[in-house]
Amino acid sequence: MYPDRVVSGMRPTGAMHLGHYHGALKNWVKLQSEHPCLFFVADWHALTTHYDDPSIIESSTWDMVIDWLAAGIDPSQATIFIQSKVPEHAELHLLLSMSTPLGWLERVPTYKDQQEKLADRDLATYGFLGYPLLQAADVLIYRASMVPVGEDQVPHIEMMREIARRFNYLYGREKDFEQKAQEAVKKLGAKRAKLYNELRSEFQEKGNDDSLAQAKAMLDDAQNLSMIDRERLFGYLEGSRKLILVEPQALLTEASRLPGLDGQKMSKSYGNTIALRDDSDTITKKIRTMPTDPARVRRTDPGNPDKCPVWMFHQVYSDQKTQDWVVQGCKTAGIGCIECKQPVIDGILKEQEPMRERAQQYLDDPSLVRAIVADGCDQARKLAQETMRDVREEMGLSYN
């Protein structure tokens, strides 16, 4: 069938901070060496909440891409592109909107949640309601098998799966499909054909997911099948339809344990961030002025690390020996707060040094970034066009 592929995107919010790095980018860097990855700037998504002031989108896009590259996203391993430069996203979004029930969009948990959080904005727009559907198109157009998300985004992935399933049910019909599928089964050879039919029955009659996985693995290994026969057999496993769009799986990512400088979530709106490209003096000043345990009014007052935001930074940046030193020193007033903060400063500076070095070449020559993104857009668009060719054909819009 289709190869494993990871797709993920971010809205262009400008320069990235350590919360972004530990919450997503660090995981992206890991994934790019394990699977084919596509990472995109979701500039159309930015318009769903900031349609009245799009002026910062372009500059924020380039700042964000430089930070991705600085963090270790490698354009030789991953495809980096801008959503609006691949117009097929919009076409698939439009076509999916024709068959997606309105109730599916209204029940997405983040829909009402965001309306409440952003009560100062007029979000009674079609674009805001359709945000999860555009998000689905962003993933389904690449037939991605995995999407790295946090717990709060899992409902979005479930909806993507429902949309793909509904699309395949509506449009994956093929004249004499069952007969053609059974002919394809014979091409597996007697032994494999028998196993395929047994596993298909196990899944369809008893809902055995292990049987489904085993059958899919067998089809992946079958060398003598044409692409169309392979598609038919994947569809025949689960019903009587061809699979046109792939149902993606949520690839759960560990939430960032790194708080903001004040202990809240790290966010620009709270003014509590450390940017990926902050210089060493700025980082040192920000950490040194961080609040600590309120009980430590004087240097001689003992404290409790659990009540100190700096301790949460130690849990990310310090080894066990340093953490033990912090706990002992804080509880006995053996060390002062400035002394306690130094290992955190050292840890952040060590982590960011290679990032600043990588970023500098792109700051010195912005044409490098634009070339990387242009190449990425071309690569992404080729994949998107393949999907749309199939989608148009199945929906009767190919006009050959």
N, C-alpha and C positions, 0 to 999 in steps of 0.2 A: 504494500500500500504506500502511503506517503511516509517520508522519513521523519524521525523525531525532530522537532523544531521548537525553539523557545522564542516567545515574543513578549516584549514588555515595553512600556513607554512612560514618560513623565511629562507633565505639563511644564512649559517653560516659565520658571519662577526666577530666573537669573542665577547668580552664583550659588553653588551648592554649599551646604554646611555639613558638619560632622554627623548630624542626625541622618541626613540623606546617605552619607557614606556607609555608616554602620547599619542603617535600615534597609538599603537596597543595593547601592553601588558595589559594596564589598561582595555581595552575593552574585551580582552580575559578572564581576571579574572571575569568580570561581566557575560559573556556569559556561562562560565562553570557551573554556578549555575542555568542557565535557560534551557540549552539544552545539549544533549550528544555532546561532542566536541572532535575532534582529531586535535592535533597540532604537526606539523612535522618539522624536520630540513631538508631543501631542499638542501642536499649536492650535488646531481647530477646537480641541477640548478647552483650551484657555478661553476661547470666546464664549463658552457656555455660561461663564460667570462674569467675564470682563468684556462683554461685547461692546460696552459703551466707551471703553478706553483701550484700544488695541495697540497703542503707540509703543508700549514697552516689549511687545512680543518678540520682535526681531532681535533686538539687542540681548534680551534675556535668553533667546535660543542659542546664540553664539557663546554667551557666557557659560551656559549649562553644558554645551557640547565640549568646550575646553575643559571643564571640570570632569566630565566623564573620561576624557582622554588622560587627564592628569591622575585620575583615580586608578587607571590601569586598564580601561576598556581599550582593546587592541583592534584597530580596523582591519588587521590581517586575519583576525579570528572571528570578529563579530561585524555585522552590518549595521551601520549607524545612518539614520535617515530622518527626514522631516515629513511628518504625516501629510501635510497639504501638498507636498511635491509628488505624492502618489495618489492622483485623483480617483483611482479605482476604489479607494476606501469609501469615498462619498457615493460612488455608484452602487457598491454593495450595500451600504447603509440604506440608500433609497429603495433598492429592491427588497431588502429584508423588511423594511417598514410596511410594505404592502401586505405582509402576511403575519406580522407580529401583533398579537392581541394587546390592546391598550392596557388591560389590567396587569399584564406582566411588567410593564414599565412602572406603573403606579405603585406596585407592591415592593419594588426594590428598596431595602431598608435605608440606604443612603439618600434616597430622593427626599423624603420628609425631613430626615436628619439635617441635610444640607440646607434645606429651606429655612429651618429653624435657626441654624448657625449663622446663615447669611441673610438674616431678616432685613438688613439694611439695603439689600439689593432686590430689584424686581426680577424674580426668577420664574415668573409665570409665562415661560416661553416654550415653544415647541423644542428648541435646541436643548434646553435643560432637561425636559422630560425625556428626550430621545438620547441623552448622554450615554446610558448603558447600551443602547443599540449601536451607536457609533463605536463604542468600546468593543462590542461583539464583532463588528465588521473589521476593526483593526486587527483582531486575532484570527478570525475565521478566514480572512482573505489570504493568509499565509498557511492555512491548514496546519496551524501550530498544534502540537500535542501537549505542550506544557506552558503554563503562565505563572511566573513567580509572583505570589501575592501574600499579603498579611491576612489574618483571620477575618478582618472586616470586609475584605473584598471577595470572599468565597461565594456569597450570594450572586455576585456579578458573573462569576465563572459558571455557576449552576445555570444562570439564565442563558449564557452563551451556549451551553450544551443543549438546552431546551430549544433554542432558536435553530441550531444546526440540525437537531433531530427532526424538528417540524419541517424545515426546508427539505431535508432528505426524503421525508415522508411525502410531501406535496409534489416534489419535482423529480425525485429519483426513480420515476417509473420508466420502465422500458418495455416495449412490446415483446412478448414472449420471454420476459425476464427469467421466469422460473426454469423454462426449458433450456435457455442459454446457460443459466447457472449450473444446472445438472450436467450439461455437456462439459462445462469447465471443471466440474468435480472429477469427471472421468480422466481428465488430463493430468490429475495428480498421481495417477497410478493406482492400482487396485488396493494396495495396503493403506496408502495415505487417504484415498477416497473413503474407505470404510471408516477410518479414524475420524475424518472430517465430519461424516454424517452422524457418527456417534456423539461427537462433541457438540455438534449443532443441536441435536435432540436434547442432550443434557442441559444445554443453556436455555433453549426455548421452552422445554417442558418443566424444568425444575429451577430455572433461574441461576444455574451454577456458573458464577463468574470465573472460577478457575478453568472451567471447560472452555469458556469464551477466550480467555487469555492464551490457553494452550493451542487452540485452533488458530488464533491470529499469529502466534509464533511460528506455527507450522507453515502458514501461508507466506510469512516473511522469508522463510528458508526455501520455498519452492522456486527453483530456478527456471523451470520450463513454462511458466505462465506469462501470457502477455499482460500488459498493464490493464487492459479492459477486463480480461478474465479475472485478474486479481481483485479489481474493484467489485466485480459482480459477486465474487465469493465472500468478500468482506461484508457486503450488503446482505447476502443470502444468510449469513451466520445469524444476523440479528433480526431478520424479517424477510421482506421480499422487495427491497429497494436497493438501488445503487447508492453508495456513499459519495456524495459530492462535496459536502463540507465535513470537516473532521471535528469531533467533539473534544475540546481541550480539557486537560486535567489541571486542577489547581496545584501548583507546586508551592506548598506552604513555606514561607520564610520566617525565620525567627525574628521577633520584634526587636528593634534596637533597644539595648539596655542603657543607652547613653541619654541622660536628661539634658535640659538646657542648663545654663549657668546658674539659674535660680532654683533648679530642682523640678520645674515644670517640663512639659514636652518642649524639645528644642524647636523653636519656630521664629521666623523673622518678625511675625506680628507681636511676639512677646519681647523682642529685642534681647534675646538670651542665647544667641548663636555664636559658634566659632566657624568661620568660613574655611573652606578647604585651602584657600590661597591667602589667608591672613598671614602677615609677616610675623617673625618671631617676637618682636617687641609687643605687637598687638595681642598675641596669644598669651604671652607672659603677663601682661597687664590684666587681661580678662580673667585669667585663672587666679591671680593674686588678689583680685577684688571680689572673688566669689564669696557669697555668704557661707557661714559654717554653722555648726551647732550653736543655737542661741544661748545655751547654758555656759559656753566658754566666753564669758565677758572679759576675764583677765587671763593672762598667759598661764597662771597657776591653777585655773579652774579645770577640773576633769570634764571630759565630754563623752558623747555617745556617737560613734560613726554612723549608726543607722539613721540619725537625725541630721546628717550633714550631706549636702549635695556633692561635696568633693569626694566622699567615700564611693559614690556611684561611679565616678570617673576612675577611681583606683581599681574598681572591679573590672573595668574594661582595659585599662592601660598598665596596671602593675602586676608583677608576678606574686606568687604566694608569699614569698619571704617578705616582700615590701608590704603586702597587705597585713601580715601578722605584725609587722613593725608599726603600722598605722594604728591598728586596733589597740595594741599594748600602749603605745605612746599617747594616744588620744584619751583613753580611759584613765590613765594615771597622771595626765598632764605632763608626761615625760617629754613630749615634743609640742612645739607651738604650731599654729595653723599655717603660717607661712612656710615653715619647715615641711609640714605635711603635704603642702601643695606642690613642692618642687619636683617630686617624681612624676606627677601628672603632667606638668609642663614639659619635662624631659621626654615623656612618652609620646605626647602629641607632636612635639617638634620632630622627633625621630620618624614618626609615621608620615608626617607631612613633607619632610625634606625631599623625597623622591617625587612627590606630587608637584611641588613647586618647580622642580627641575624639568619635569615633563611638560608642565604648562607653559614654561618660558618660551620654548621654541614656537608654540602656537601664538603666543602674545607678540613675539618678535615678527612672525610672518603669518598673518591671518589667512593668507591664501591657502596655506596647508590645511586648515580646518575646512574651508570651503570645498577644497578638492576631495577630502575624505567624505564629506557629506554628499557631494555630487555623485561620487562613485557609489555610495551606499544607496542613494535614491534610485540610481539606475538598476542596481542589483535587486532592490526591493520591488521595483516596478515590474521587472520581468516575472517575478514570482506571482505578483498580484494579477498581472495580465493573463497568466496561465489559468488561474482560478476563475477569473471573470469570463474567459472564453468558455469554460465548462458551464458556468452558471447561466450565461446567456443562451447557450445551446439548449440546456435543460428547460429553460423558461420560455423557449420559442422565440428568442430575440436575436438569433445569430444571422438571420436573413442571408444565408448562403445561396 
